[in-house]
Amino acid sequence: MHDGGVKATIRPGLAGVAAAAVALGVAELFAVVTGARSAPLVAVGGVVVDHVPAPVKDFGIAVFGVHDKTALIIGTAVLLAAYAYVVGVLARRRWALAVGGIALFGLVGALAAVTRPGAGAASVVPSVAGALVAVAVLRHLRDRAVAAEIDGSGTETYEMEEGRRRFVRDLGIVAAATAAAGIGGRMLASRRTVTTARADIVLPPATESAPPLPPAVNAPGAVPYVTPNRRFYRIDTALVTPQVDPDSWTLRIHGMVRNPITITWAELLKRPMVERYVTLACVSNEVGGDLIGNALWLGTPIKALLDEAGPLPEADQAVQRSSDGWTCGTPTAVLRDGRDALLAIGMNGEPLPVAHGFPARMVVPGLYGYVSACKWITEIELTRFSDFDAYWVPRGWSAQAPVKTQSRIDTPRDGARKPAGTVTVAGVAWATHRGIAKVEVQVDDGPWQTADLAPAVSADTWRQWSLTWAASAGRHTLRVRATDLDGVTQTPLEVPPAPDGATGLHQVTVDVG
């Protein structure tokens, strides 16, 4: 191989990567028309999310937290870049194989896009168009790369130097075109989002307001009692946030009911609205984790909607469907037992953020989100647990998952250094819909000490706690445990999140000196 051997593969490899990048950019432009989920990178990522084993999903959330989807997209892009590099190298000697590699790329993207929920035949267009453009770009850049190589004489000529300049120039042009196509596609797509519609919404007044927050609801050192929207955790399977226009939104309640009903956005706004503080937790939350938040929700009671539909006695499951096809199943009895289960439209005094389910979502106290908190909801089907498994159940998760009694130390942080003397230990505890009766802290292997509990507005929210600790010099381990109002103290037995929530005691190590 000429031009230093390895160097002769670098330019064709870069040509392959550039061709793949421009294919993705072109696909983004076409996806403006065919839908964001038809873009190949998003479509393939969606298939991965739907079929990833539960342990892999747990690992991703444990490592990347709320950035798990970003990590997946980046990882997919890196693998595609490596694949494209190989295709580019092949293009130098085996053009037919390179074209086959691009065709395979287009086929995988098209198949992934057309199999997404709600996809139509047009969903294949972004991947096909991107692949066709990639062939043309790769052919051009391959020719430029070959022209820049040193021939068998080993003598570098002016034409070869000029060839390298042209290759670099054209590579830059392709990069600029890729950026313009990708960014332009995203900008055009953003104009199609519901941001403007959301900004124009005026929430109706609550017919029942939430109780006022007690003055001492925030314990010193703990996280805020109310989690700001921008800091509220987000865990879902949507790689692209669904854009649901409230003017065309409907909620259909059907299945094993006496009176199927469909309500529009305008009709929903006329229904009685209540405000409630409710803490939501993700089943993937590790002991001591932050996949939990408390917010003020505005919504209409779901019990009233179900009562209008009239579920049949044997309909023990209410399957909720999102606009992107995701499902979760909630026990029908839980939605009708008097708890503040809401079809929510507001969060902390404003319309639901798009990322948190705009225009409407479910909020159910006492259940983990994967069995209750359907965002971008468009459908509730009454059925039986024996007849239907919602999204995460076939993937190894429990069909029913009440939130477990848990507690967390927020301050001091693990590994903190503190001077000897008085140290405030504080955090939060939750047993949603049961409530917290007591929180205790243990220093090293000493006796359990009862912490001071801050007030809470209801049993449906977390409760903050604090303890004044007379810290002596040395390294100390602090542990916390909570007891709910049913008299159940959280277990020290450590189990992972799957299949129905983690257990164990949160602990931190503190150096005092």
One Martini backbone bead per residue (centre of mass of N, CA, C, O) as a GRO file, in nm:
protein
  513
    1MET     BB    1   0.097   0.035   0.023
    2HIS     BB    2   0.080   0.357  -0.013
    3ASP     BB    3   0.155   0.633   0.164
    4GLY     BB    4   0.248   0.459   0.428
    5GLY     BB    5  -0.009   0.269   0.427
    6VAL     BB    6  -0.189   0.377   0.662
    7LYS     BB    7  -0.250   0.651   0.524
    8ALA     BB    8  -0.420   0.518   0.288
    9THR     BB    9  -0.672   0.468   0.498
   10ILE     BB   10  -0.756   0.739   0.617
   11ARG     BB   11  -0.903   0.888   0.391
   12PRO     BB   12  -1.118   0.674   0.325
   13GLY     BB   13  -1.225   0.658   0.613
   14LEU     BB   14  -1.313   0.956   0.628
   15ALA     BB   15  -1.505   0.935   0.390
   16GLY     BB   16  -1.699   0.738   0.527
   17VAL     BB   17  -1.775   0.918   0.768
   18ALA     BB   18  -1.879   1.157   0.600
   19ALA     BB   19  -2.103   1.002   0.451
   20ALA     BB   20  -2.261   0.923   0.708
   21ALA     BB   21  -2.309   1.209   0.814
   22VAL     BB   22  -2.467   1.317   0.568
   23ALA     BB   23  -2.690   1.110   0.588
   24LEU     BB   24  -2.798   1.206   0.863
   25GLY     BB   25  -2.858   1.496   0.777
   26VAL     BB   26  -3.059   1.431   0.551
   27ALA     BB   27  -3.252   1.267   0.729
   28GLU     BB   28  -3.337   1.504   0.907
   29LEU     BB   29  -3.481   1.661   0.687
   30PHE     BB   30  -3.693   1.439   0.617
   31ALA     BB   31  -3.801   1.411   0.920
   32VAL     BB   32  -3.970   1.668   0.924
   33VAL     BB   33  -4.202   1.514   0.759
   34THR     BB   34  -4.195   1.199   0.881
   35GLY     BB   35  -4.053   1.222   1.152
   36ALA     BB   36  -3.829   1.195   1.409
   37ARG     BB   37  -3.848   0.865   1.433
   38SER     BB   38  -3.726   0.823   1.123
   39ALA     BB   39  -3.459   0.865   1.203
   40PRO     BB   40  -3.209   0.641   1.212
   41LEU     BB   41  -3.080   0.692   1.491
   42VAL     BB   42  -3.351   0.689   1.645
   43ALA     BB   43  -3.471   0.422   1.545
   44VAL     BB   44  -3.244   0.235   1.639
   45GLY     BB   45  -3.248   0.327   1.934
   46GLY     BB   46  -3.541   0.233   1.986
   47VAL     BB   47  -3.490  -0.068   1.941
   48VAL     BB   48  -3.286  -0.098   2.165
   49VAL     BB   49  -3.468  -0.013   2.399
   50ASP     BB   50  -3.693  -0.239   2.347
   51HIS     BB   51  -3.451  -0.493   2.361
   52VAL     BB   52  -3.318  -0.450   2.615
   53PRO     BB   53  -3.205  -0.579   2.879
   54ALA     BB   54  -3.256  -0.515   3.203
   55PRO     BB   55  -2.955  -0.505   3.302
   56VAL     BB   56  -2.870  -0.291   3.093
   57LYS     BB   57  -3.068  -0.075   3.176
   58ASP     BB   58  -2.967  -0.049   3.468
   59PHE     BB   59  -2.679   0.030   3.398
   60GLY     BB   60  -2.739   0.289   3.240
   61ILE     BB   61  -2.884   0.439   3.472
   62ALA     BB   62  -2.659   0.410   3.689
   63VAL     BB   63  -2.441   0.568   3.515
   64PHE     BB   64  -2.631   0.809   3.355
   65GLY     BB   65  -2.919   0.838   3.416
   66VAL     BB   66  -3.080   1.100   3.257
   67HIS     BB   67  -2.841   1.035   3.019
   68ASP     BB   68  -2.900   0.761   2.870
   69LYS     BB   69  -2.993   0.853   2.584
   70THR     BB   70  -2.742   1.009   2.506
   71ALA     BB   71  -2.550   0.769   2.531
   72LEU     BB   72  -2.685   0.597   2.313
   73ILE     BB   73  -2.646   0.788   2.074
   74ILE     BB   74  -2.339   0.809   2.094
   75GLY     BB   75  -2.278   0.506   2.074
   76THR     BB   76  -2.411   0.468   1.795
   77ALA     BB   77  -2.232   0.675   1.646
   78VAL     BB   78  -1.962   0.533   1.697
   79LEU     BB   79  -2.032   0.268   1.555
   80LEU     BB   80  -2.093   0.400   1.281
   81ALA     BB   81  -1.812   0.523   1.236
   82ALA     BB   82  -1.662   0.255   1.227
   83TYR     BB   83  -1.819   0.136   0.992
   84ALA     BB   84  -1.762   0.370   0.789
   85TYR     BB   85  -1.458   0.336   0.781
   86VAL     BB   86  -1.460   0.056   0.653
   87VAL     BB   87  -1.615   0.136   0.401
   88GLY     BB   88  -1.403   0.337   0.300
   89VAL     BB   89  -1.173   0.134   0.266
   90LEU     BB   90  -1.324  -0.048   0.064
   91ALA     BB   91  -1.366   0.172  -0.162
   92ARG     BB   92  -1.075   0.169  -0.277
   93ARG     BB   93  -1.109  -0.153  -0.396
   94ARG     BB   94  -1.437  -0.227  -0.313
   95TRP     BB   95  -1.705  -0.080  -0.422
   96ALA     BB   96  -1.936  -0.286  -0.396
   97LEU     BB   97  -1.904  -0.331  -0.089
   98ALA     BB   98  -1.957  -0.040  -0.007
   99VAL     BB   99  -2.242  -0.023  -0.120
  100GLY     BB  100  -2.347  -0.253   0.055
  101GLY     BB  101  -2.293  -0.110   0.325
  102ILE     BB  102  -2.487   0.125   0.273
  103ALA     BB  103  -2.739  -0.044   0.223
  104LEU     BB  104  -2.744  -0.166   0.505
  105PHE     BB  105  -2.779   0.096   0.654
  106GLY     BB  106  -3.050   0.174   0.518
  107LEU     BB  107  -3.208  -0.082   0.596
  108VAL     BB  108  -3.192  -0.062   0.901
  109GLY     BB  109  -3.323   0.217   0.925
  110ALA     BB  110  -3.590   0.148   0.779
  111LEU     BB  111  -3.682  -0.086   0.959
  112ALA     BB  112  -3.683   0.071   1.222
  113ALA     BB  113  -3.887   0.294   1.135
  114VAL     BB  114  -4.135   0.107   1.035
  115THR     BB  115  -4.156  -0.036   1.340
  116ARG     BB  116  -4.267   0.198   1.467
  117PRO     BB  117  -4.499   0.346   1.628
  118GLY     BB  118  -4.704   0.483   1.374
  119ALA     BB  119  -4.581   0.397   1.120
  120GLY     BB  120  -4.506   0.445   0.780
  121ALA     BB  121  -4.387   0.425   0.465
  122ALA     BB  122  -4.235   0.710   0.489
  123SER     BB  123  -4.015   0.624   0.708
  124VAL     BB  124  -3.790   0.529   0.488
  125VAL     BB  125  -3.684   0.789   0.349
  126PRO     BB  126  -3.441   0.893   0.516
  127SER     BB  127  -3.258   0.639   0.477
  128VAL     BB  128  -3.258   0.629   0.169
  129ALA     BB  129  -3.158   0.915   0.110
  130GLY     BB  130  -2.899   0.896   0.273
  131ALA     BB  131  -2.771   0.660   0.114
  132LEU     BB  132  -2.758   0.795  -0.165
  133VAL     BB  133  -2.577   1.030  -0.078
  134ALA     BB  134  -2.343   0.858   0.033
  135VAL     BB  135  -2.250   0.739  -0.234
  136ALA     BB  136  -2.171   1.005  -0.372
  137VAL     BB  137  -1.974   1.110  -0.157
  138LEU     BB  138  -1.782   0.868  -0.148
  139ARG     BB  139  -1.692   0.871  -0.440
  140HIS     BB  140  -1.566   1.149  -0.438
  141LEU     BB  141  -1.370   1.115  -0.191
  142ARG     BB  142  -1.221   0.871  -0.296
  143ASP     BB  143  -1.097   1.009  -0.543
  144ARG     BB  144  -0.943   1.219  -0.381
  145ALA     BB  145  -0.773   1.022  -0.213
  146VAL     BB  146  -0.628   0.878  -0.448
  147ALA     BB  147  -0.500   1.142  -0.573
  148ALA     BB  148  -0.316   1.182  -0.297
  149GLU     BB  149  -0.136   0.956  -0.364
  150ILE     BB  150   0.149   0.786  -0.381
  151ASP     BB  151   0.325   0.644  -0.601
  152GLY     BB  152   0.553   0.396  -0.690
  153SER     BB  153   0.804   0.604  -0.691
  154GLY     BB  154   0.779   0.797  -0.422
  155THR     BB  155   0.698   1.064  -0.560
  156GLU     BB  156   0.615   1.387  -0.493
  157THR     BB  157   0.369   1.582  -0.632
  158TYR     BB  158   0.178   1.846  -0.710
  159GLU     BB  159  -0.082   1.683  -0.759
  160MET     BB  160  -0.085   1.544  -0.480
  161GLU     BB  161  -0.094   1.798  -0.308
  162GLU     BB  162  -0.351   1.901  -0.440
  163GLY     BB  163  -0.524   1.655  -0.365
  164ARG     BB  164  -0.514   1.703  -0.059
  165ARG     BB  165  -0.646   1.977  -0.062
  166ARG     BB  166  -0.912   1.883  -0.190
  167PHE     BB  167  -0.989   1.680   0.023
  168VAL     BB  168  -1.001   1.876   0.263
  169ARG     BB  169  -1.200   2.068   0.139
  170ASP     BB  170  -1.432   1.861   0.086
  171LEU     BB  171  -1.452   1.768   0.378
  172GLY     BB  172  -1.542   2.047   0.482
  173ILE     BB  173  -1.796   2.071   0.310
  174VAL     BB  174  -1.935   1.821   0.422
  175ALA     BB  175  -1.938   1.911   0.717
  176ALA     BB  176  -2.107   2.166   0.668
  177ALA     BB  177  -2.348   2.022   0.538
  178THR     BB  178  -2.412   1.844   0.777
  179ALA     BB  179  -2.465   2.065   0.984
  180ALA     BB  180  -2.686   2.209   0.824
  181ALA     BB  181  -2.879   1.970   0.803
  182GLY     BB  182  -2.905   1.892   1.101
  183ILE     BB  183  -2.974   2.171   1.221
  184GLY     BB  184  -3.198   2.241   1.023
  185GLY     BB  185  -3.379   2.006   1.095
  186ARG     BB  186  -3.415   2.079   1.392
  187MET     BB  187  -3.530   2.364   1.347
  188LEU     BB  188  -3.773   2.278   1.180
  189ALA     BB  189  -3.887   2.088   1.395
  190SER     BB  190  -3.927   2.304   1.619
  191ARG     BB  191  -4.163   2.445   1.460
  192ARG     BB  192  -4.343   2.171   1.511
  193THR     BB  193  -4.383   2.215   1.786
  194VAL     BB  194  -4.552   2.284   2.114
  195THR     BB  195  -4.437   2.541   2.242
  196THR     BB  196  -4.642   2.755   2.157
  197ALA     BB  197  -4.896   2.618   2.264
  198ARG     BB  198  -4.803   2.611   2.560
  199ALA     BB  199  -4.765   2.924   2.595
  200ASP     BB  200  -5.091   2.978   2.542
  201ILE     BB  201  -5.163   2.847   2.804
  202VAL     BB  202  -5.434   2.855   3.042
  203LEU     BB  203  -5.486   2.758   3.339
  204PRO     BB  204  -5.709   2.639   3.529
  205PRO     BB  205  -5.866   2.662   3.805
  206ALA     BB  206  -5.886   2.533   4.111
  207THR     BB  207  -6.131   2.370   4.299
  208GLU     BB  208  -5.875   2.237   4.453
  209SER     BB  209  -5.646   2.322   4.667
  210ALA     BB  210  -5.359   2.311   4.801
  211PRO     BB  211  -5.203   2.295   5.071
  212PRO     BB  212  -5.015   2.467   5.257
  213LEU     BB  213  -4.698   2.519   5.336
  214PRO     BB  214  -4.511   2.469   5.580
  215PRO     BB  215  -4.259   2.651   5.714
  216ALA     BB  216  -4.085   2.362   5.797
  217VAL     BB  217  -4.058   2.173   5.531
  218ASN     BB  218  -3.751   2.249   5.532
  219ALA     BB  219  -3.470   2.096   5.589
  220PRO     BB  220  -3.161   2.131   5.686
  221GLY     BB  221  -2.978   2.014   5.392
  222ALA     BB  222  -3.197   1.950   5.212
  223VAL     BB  223  -3.384   1.920   4.972
  224PRO     BB  224  -3.629   2.045   4.825
  225TYR     BB  225  -3.958   1.984   4.857
  226VAL     BB  226  -3.970   2.126   4.580
  227THR     BB  227  -3.923   2.039   4.253
  228PRO     BB  228  -3.799   2.162   3.995
  229ASN     BB  229  -3.855   2.113   3.671
  230ARG     BB  230  -3.547   2.116   3.573
  231ARG     BB  231  -3.484   1.880   3.817
  232PHE     BB  232  -3.664   1.671   3.721
  233TYR     BB  233  -3.681   1.368   3.657
  234ARG     BB  234  -3.598   1.159   3.353
  235ILE     BB  235  -3.765   0.847   3.264
  236ASP     BB  236  -3.757   0.695   2.939
  237THR     BB  237  -3.804   0.575   2.588
  238ALA     BB  238  -3.768   0.864   2.458
  239LEU     BB  239  -3.549   0.996   2.226
  240VAL     BB  240  -3.797   1.163   2.128
  241THR     BB  241  -3.993   1.408   2.205
  242PRO     BB  242  -4.309   1.427   2.211
  243GLN     BB  243  -4.542   1.600   1.984
  244VAL     BB  244  -4.841   1.731   2.124
  245ASP     BB  245  -5.128   1.860   2.011
  246PRO     BB  246  -5.392   1.984   2.184
  247ASP     BB  247  -5.598   2.023   1.944
  248SER     BB  248  -5.560   1.689   1.870
  249TRP     BB  249  -5.612   1.583   2.140
  250THR     BB  250  -5.690   1.261   2.297
  251LEU     BB  251  -5.897   1.060   2.521
  252ARG     BB  252  -5.926   0.709   2.539
  253ILE     BB  253  -6.190   0.507   2.686
  254HIS     BB  254  -6.169   0.148   2.694
  255GLY     BB  255  -6.298  -0.177   2.661
  256MET     BB  256  -6.396  -0.290   2.979
  257VAL     BB  257  -6.677  -0.115   2.920
  258ARG     BB  258  -6.992   0.048   2.912
  259ASN     BB  259  -6.863   0.360   2.831
  260PRO     BB  260  -6.715   0.481   2.592
  261ILE     BB  261  -6.463   0.745   2.580
  262THR     BB  262  -6.396   1.086   2.447
  263ILE     BB  263  -6.156   1.344   2.502
  264THR     BB  264  -6.076   1.668   2.483
  265TRP     BB  265  -5.904   1.942   2.559
  266ALA     BB  266  -6.145   2.128   2.600
  267GLU     BB  267  -6.295   1.929   2.789
  268LEU     BB  268  -6.079   1.903   3.006
  269LEU     BB  269  -6.072   2.210   3.098
  270LYS     BB  270  -6.383   2.181   3.219
  271ARG     BB  271  -6.290   2.022   3.438
  272PRO     BB  272  -6.222   1.939   3.740
  273MET     BB  273  -5.960   2.082   3.943
  274VAL     BB  274  -5.665   1.969   4.114
  275GLU     BB  275  -5.435   2.011   4.383
  276ARG     BB  276  -5.118   1.822   4.422
  277TYR     BB  277  -4.887   1.676   4.621
  278VAL     BB  278  -4.639   1.461   4.452
  279THR     BB  279  -4.439   1.178   4.469
  280LEU     BB  280  -4.195   1.057   4.242
  281ALA     BB  281  -4.072   0.726   4.138
  282CYS     BB  282  -3.817   0.523   4.029
  283VAL     BB  283  -3.741   0.190   4.002
  284SER     BB  284  -3.422   0.258   3.929
  285ASN     BB  285  -3.366   0.349   4.205
  286GLU     BB  286  -3.124   0.371   4.404
  287VAL     BB  287  -2.985   0.368   4.690
  288GLY     BB  288  -2.968   0.717   4.726
  289GLY     BB  289  -3.104   0.829   4.491
  290ASP     BB  290  -3.242   1.085   4.229
  291LEU     BB  291  -3.514   0.927   4.113
  292ILE     BB  292  -3.675   1.185   4.252
  293GLY     BB  293  -3.988   1.380   4.308
  294ASN     BB  294  -4.156   1.695   4.393
  295ALA     BB  295  -4.491   1.813   4.311
  296LEU     BB  296  -4.726   2.035   4.170
  297TRP     BB  297  -5.040   1.922   4.070
  298LEU     BB  298  -5.263   1.950   3.786
  299GLY     BB  299  -5.592   1.791   3.787
  300THR     BB  300  -5.801   1.527   3.709
  301PRO     BB  301  -5.978   1.286   3.828
  302ILE     BB  302  -5.970   0.956   3.726
  303LYS     BB  303  -6.216   0.833   3.864
  304ALA     BB  304  -6.435   0.993   3.712
  305LEU     BB  305  -6.370   0.883   3.432
  306LEU     BB  306  -6.411   0.583   3.497
  307ASP     BB  307  -6.702   0.604   3.596
  308GLU     BB  308  -6.814   0.689   3.321
  309ALA     BB  309  -6.719   0.423   3.174
  310GLY     BB  310  -6.751   0.159   3.339
  311PRO     BB  311  -6.608  -0.081   3.464
  312LEU     BB  312  -6.571  -0.397   3.474
  313PRO     BB  313  -6.520  -0.618   3.725
  314GLU     BB  314  -6.275  -0.778   3.560
  315ALA     BB  315  -6.119  -0.498   3.532
  316ASP     BB  316  -5.787  -0.486   3.677
  317GLN     BB  317  -5.672  -0.309   3.424
  318ALA     BB  318  -5.500   0.002   3.330
  319VAL     BB  319  -5.408   0.083   3.012
  320GLN     BB  320  -5.151   0.294   2.915
  321ARG     BB  321  -5.104   0.523   2.633
  322SER     BB  322  -4.882   0.657   2.434
  323SER     BB  323  -4.801   0.829   2.147
  324ASP     BB  324  -4.542   0.609   2.116
  325GLY     BB  325  -4.670   0.319   2.251
  326TRP     BB  326  -4.640   0.318   2.536
  327THR     BB  327  -4.682   0.109   2.836
  328CYS     BB  328  -4.905   0.083   3.125
  329GLY     BB  329  -5.007  -0.090   3.435
  330THR     BB  330  -5.297  -0.038   3.641
  331PRO     BB  331  -5.477  -0.080   3.898
  332THR     BB  332  -5.801  -0.008   3.908
  333ALA     BB  333  -5.841   0.018   4.217
  334VAL     BB  334  -5.633   0.246   4.262
  335LEU     BB  335  -5.791   0.461   4.077
  336ARG     BB  336  -6.066   0.409   4.295
  337ASP     BB  337  -5.967   0.451   4.623
  338GLY     BB  338  -5.923   0.791   4.665
  339ARG     BB  339  -5.684   0.876   4.553
  340ASP     BB  340  -5.470   1.123   4.384
  341ALA     BB  341  -5.548   1.044   4.083
  342LEU     BB  342  -5.416   1.197   3.783
  343LEU     BB  343  -5.492   1.405   3.510
  344ALA     BB  344  -5.231   1.591   3.411
  345ILE     BB  345  -5.147   1.960   3.318
  346GLY     BB  346  -4.973   2.045   3.576
  347MET     BB  347  -4.648   2.201   3.697
  348ASN     BB  348  -4.569   2.420   3.916
  349GLY     BB  349  -4.780   2.643   3.771
  350GLU     BB  350  -4.754   2.492   3.488
  351PRO     BB  351  -4.743   2.357   3.218
  352LEU     BB  352  -4.641   2.091   3.106
  353PRO     BB  353  -4.370   1.976   3.017
  354VAL     BB  354  -4.277   1.814   2.743
  355ALA     BB  355  -4.083   1.606   2.897
  356HIS     BB  356  -4.352   1.552   3.111
  357GLY     BB  357  -4.628   1.515   2.897
  358PHE     BB  358  -4.730   1.701   2.703
  359PRO     BB  359  -5.051   1.771   2.794
  360ALA     BB  360  -5.072   1.471   2.934
  361ARG     BB  361  -5.078   1.285   3.251
  362MET     BB  362  -4.990   1.058   3.496
  363VAL     BB  363  -5.077   1.056   3.859
  364VAL     BB  364  -4.969   0.812   4.114
  365PRO     BB  365  -4.982   0.738   4.423
  366GLY     BB  366  -4.755   0.464   4.529
  367LEU     BB  367  -4.625   0.427   4.238
  368TYR     BB  368  -4.435   0.339   4.009
  369GLY     BB  369  -4.392   0.474   3.697
  370TYR     BB  370  -4.406   0.202   3.513
  371VAL     BB  371  -4.728   0.163   3.643
  372SER     BB  372  -4.849   0.496   3.602
  373ALA     BB  373  -4.663   0.743   3.447
  374CYS     BB  374  -4.804   0.844   3.182
  375LYS     BB  375  -4.691   1.002   2.906
  376TRP     BB  376  -4.855   1.128   2.650
  377ILE     BB  377  -5.150   1.059   2.680
  378THR     BB  378  -5.427   0.871   2.478
  379GLU     BB  379  -5.489   0.597   2.654
  380ILE     BB  380  -5.746   0.376   2.807
  381GLU     BB  381  -5.743   0.028   2.889
  382LEU     BB  382  -5.964  -0.209   2.988
  383THR     BB  383  -5.842  -0.497   3.166
  384ARG     BB  384  -5.624  -0.776   3.219
  385PHE     BB  385  -5.345  -0.915   3.350
  386SER     BB  386  -5.393  -1.195   3.196
  387ASP     BB  387  -5.406  -1.038   2.893
  388PHE     BB  388  -5.177  -0.806   2.970
  389ASP     BB  389  -4.849  -0.675   2.897
  390ALA     BB  390  -4.661  -0.435   2.966
  391TYR     BB  391  -4.367  -0.318   2.858
  392TRP     BB  392  -4.186  -0.425   3.126
  393VAL     BB  393  -4.282  -0.716   3.189
  394PRO     BB  394  -4.135  -0.892   2.962
  395ARG     BB  395  -3.852  -0.760   3.094
  396GLY     BB  396  -3.886  -0.851   3.426
  397TRP     BB  397  -4.111  -0.691   3.552
  398SER     BB  398  -4.345  -0.605   3.754
  399ALA     BB  399  -4.686  -0.551   3.736
  400GLN     BB  400  -4.664  -0.464   4.044
  401ALA     BB  401  -4.545  -0.138   4.213
  402PRO     BB  402  -4.495  -0.039   4.505
  403VAL     BB  403  -4.365   0.184   4.700
  404LYS     BB  404  -4.094   0.192   4.895
  405THR     BB  405  -3.940   0.225   5.184
  406GLN     BB  406  -3.737   0.527   5.208
  407SER     BB  407  -3.397   0.671   5.236
  408ARG     BB  408  -3.184   0.979   5.262
  409ILE     BB  409  -2.866   1.131   5.238
  410ASP     BB  410  -2.767   1.472   5.172
  411THR     BB  411  -2.627   1.548   5.460
  412PRO     BB  412  -2.354   1.448   5.418
  413ARG     BB  413  -2.147   1.356   5.190
  414ASP     BB  414  -1.978   1.132   5.040
  415GLY     BB  415  -1.649   1.206   5.157
  416ALA     BB  416  -1.663   1.411   5.358
  417ARG     BB  417  -1.538   1.701   5.534
  418LYS     BB  418  -1.528   1.759   5.893
  419PRO     BB  419  -1.545   1.921   6.169
  420ALA     BB  420  -1.538   1.906   6.479
  421GLY     BB  421  -1.867   1.864   6.607
  422THR     BB  422  -2.132   2.016   6.479
  423VAL     BB  423  -2.354   1.816   6.270
  424THR     BB  424  -2.563   1.810   5.995
  425VAL     BB  425  -2.816   1.572   5.936
  426ALA     BB  426  -2.978   1.513   5.611
  427GLY     BB  427  -3.308   1.447   5.444
  428VAL     BB  428  -3.509   1.189   5.294
  429ALA     BB  429  -3.844   1.041   5.303
  430TRP     BB  430  -4.043   0.749   5.173
  431ALA     BB  431  -4.416   0.642   5.154
  432THR     BB  432  -4.623   0.654   4.933
  433HIS     BB  433  -4.951   0.667   5.077
  434ARG     BB  434  -4.844   0.620   5.386
  435GLY     BB  435  -4.601   0.742   5.519
  436ILE     BB  436  -4.404   0.902   5.772
  437ALA     BB  437  -4.305   0.834   6.117
  438LYS     BB  438  -3.981   0.759   6.099
  439VAL     BB  439  -3.634   0.859   6.165
  440GLU     BB  440  -3.305   0.704   6.152
  441VAL     BB  441  -2.967   0.723   6.295
  442GLN     BB  442  -2.639   0.583   6.231
  443VAL     BB  443  -2.327   0.557   6.404
  444ASP     BB  444  -2.192   0.326   6.286
  445ASP     BB  445  -2.266   0.081   6.553
  446GLY     BB  446  -2.471   0.233   6.693
  447PRO     BB  447  -2.734   0.372   6.792
  448TRP     BB  448  -3.045   0.464   6.718
  449GLN     BB  449  -3.146   0.787   6.604
  450THR     BB  450  -3.383   1.026   6.629
  451ALA     BB  451  -3.522   1.228   6.406
  452ASP     BB  452  -3.625   1.518   6.271
  453LEU     BB  453  -3.944   1.610   6.149
  454ALA     BB  454  -4.084   1.739   5.892
  455PRO     BB  455  -4.339   1.854   5.753
  456ALA     BB  456  -4.634   1.750   5.565
  457VAL     BB  457  -4.912   1.758   5.350
  458SER     BB  458  -4.874   1.437   5.296
  459ALA     BB  459  -4.845   1.090   5.223
  460ASP     BB  460  -4.761   1.165   4.903
  461THR     BB  461  -4.490   1.261   5.030
  462TRP     BB  462  -4.211   1.352   5.122
  463ARG     BB  463  -3.974   1.365   5.405
  464GLN     BB  464  -3.804   1.562   5.616
  465TRP     BB  465  -3.476   1.548   5.783
  466SER     BB  466  -3.294   1.579   6.108
  467LEU     BB  467  -2.957   1.584   6.267
  468THR     BB  468  -2.761   1.626   6.553
  469TRP     BB  469  -2.403   1.588   6.545
  470ALA     BB  470  -2.139   1.475   6.754
  471ALA     BB  471  -1.838   1.505   6.610
  472SER     BB  472  -1.566   1.302   6.587
  473ALA     BB  473  -1.273   1.204   6.529
  474GLY     BB  474  -1.270   1.055   6.214
  475ARG     BB  475  -1.414   0.775   6.067
  476HIS     BB  476  -1.757   0.768   5.943
  477THR     BB  477  -2.072   0.591   5.950
  478LEU     BB  478  -2.381   0.665   5.792
  479ARG     BB  479  -2.724   0.583   5.865
  480VAL     BB  480  -3.058   0.514   5.726
  481ARG     BB  481  -3.406   0.496   5.846
  482ALA     BB  482  -3.751   0.402   5.788
  483THR     BB  483  -4.095   0.455   5.903
  484ASP     BB  484  -4.408   0.385   5.851
  485LEU     BB  485  -4.756   0.414   5.921
  486ASP     BB  486  -4.764   0.084   5.927
  487GLY     BB  487  -4.479  -0.002   6.084
  488VAL     BB  488  -4.261  -0.015   5.856
  489THR     BB  489  -3.930  -0.103   5.824
  490GLN     BB  490  -3.672  -0.076   5.651
  491THR     BB  491  -3.465  -0.281   5.488
  492PRO     BB  492  -3.122  -0.398   5.483
  493LEU     BB  493  -3.171  -0.547   5.237
  494GLU     BB  494  -2.994  -0.600   4.940
  495VAL     BB  495  -3.145  -0.488   4.635
  496PRO     BB  496  -3.223  -0.446   4.331
  497PRO     BB  497  -3.450  -0.295   4.132
  498ALA     BB  498  -3.496  -0.563   4.025
  499PRO     BB  499  -3.846  -0.591   3.975
  500ASP     BB  500  -3.957  -0.368   4.238
  501GLY     BB  501  -3.716  -0.242   4.384
  502ALA     BB  502  -3.504  -0.115   4.598
  503THR     BB  503  -3.297  -0.216   4.878
  504GLY     BB  504  -3.182  -0.057   5.174
  505LEU     BB  505  -2.918   0.132   5.322
  506HIS     BB  506  -2.816   0.442   5.348
  507GLN     BB  507  -2.467   0.550   5.311
  508VAL     BB  508  -2.196   0.738   5.468
  509THR     BB  509  -1.869   0.884   5.455
  510VAL     BB  510  -1.687   1.056   5.721
  511ASP     BB  511  -1.445   1.307   5.777
  512VAL     BB  512  -1.306   1.390   6.097
  513GLY     BB  513  -1.084   1.698   6.196
   0.00000   0.00000   0.00000
